[in-house]
Amino acid sequence: MQKNSPDGGFLQSDYWRKFQENVGRRTFVLSTDDIFASIITHRLPIVGNYFYIPRGPVFNNQKLFDDLFDIAQENNISWIRIEPADDRFLKFLRLNLKNVKIKKSAVDMQPREILILDISKSGEDILAGMKQKTRYNIRLAEKRGVKIFESREKKYVDEFLRLVKITAERDRIVPHPESYYRKMFEVIPPEVLKLYLAEYDGKIVAANLVVFFGHTATYLHGASDNVHRDAMAPYLLQWRQMVDAKGAGCEKYDLGGFDQSKWPGITRFKIGFAPSTKPVKFSGSYDIILKPGKYHLYRAIQKLKRIF
């Protein structure tokens, strides 16, 4: 399954599915030798439930969709949200699913572009591939005595959550609730979900969640304080995470999504680690409509929300 997933496949893993179950969502799995889909049920008021298959299905096979539609019908599902790896998958769907309508989702559940570094190279080559300013900031953080370590102790989880609130207020974003992150630590084992922290002058100033899954390490969530930003801790954090991922046998390091128009600062930061690396591009989220009436009502409600 992982070798056929451009992003490493964690969102289609049993770890992620079981986490979703623990936050109250019902899940299903369709799996044979050549097809795979981890399915998450999302509940909405008025319009009913829909299936979401994050970064999947992994394989394009007609049998998969026959089974998928059977499960959807049994569970009164209004539409199925999928995330094809590329446009060829969409072409396959439109050729083979002629009795249902497939429509681009109003929003993409996952970023359309992600940046994946090749960390199978030597550490010197990885550093040489970064922008000069990024290398400088890594060295600066080291020179100023920023300490990087990994821990899932409660006090450090609390520090991470404190930094999430600060980052959300600073960047004007809506974070997941604290309970969501705490449940991740409860359900996903420590060898898979790691919490990295940066300490400067006796204070935790930045923290990242990183997933180690198969041959890919994925930077999942990050947060930083408003103080000591000149210590450049986030740069050293990323570098240490790459070094550890390489040491653990990972061949790829996924820096996650970026978008120059939506997140210019985050995008500049990430591109600094791999300026010559082409992003991995996805087609986005698409909806296979099973109940047109409820689906069109859902789209109308979403449009009203955006207006008001």
Order of alpha helices (4+ residues) and beta strands (2+ residues): alpha-beta-beta-beta-alpha-beta-alpha-beta-beta-alpha-alpha-beta-alpha-alpha-beta-beta-beta-alpha-beta-alpha-beta-beta-alpha
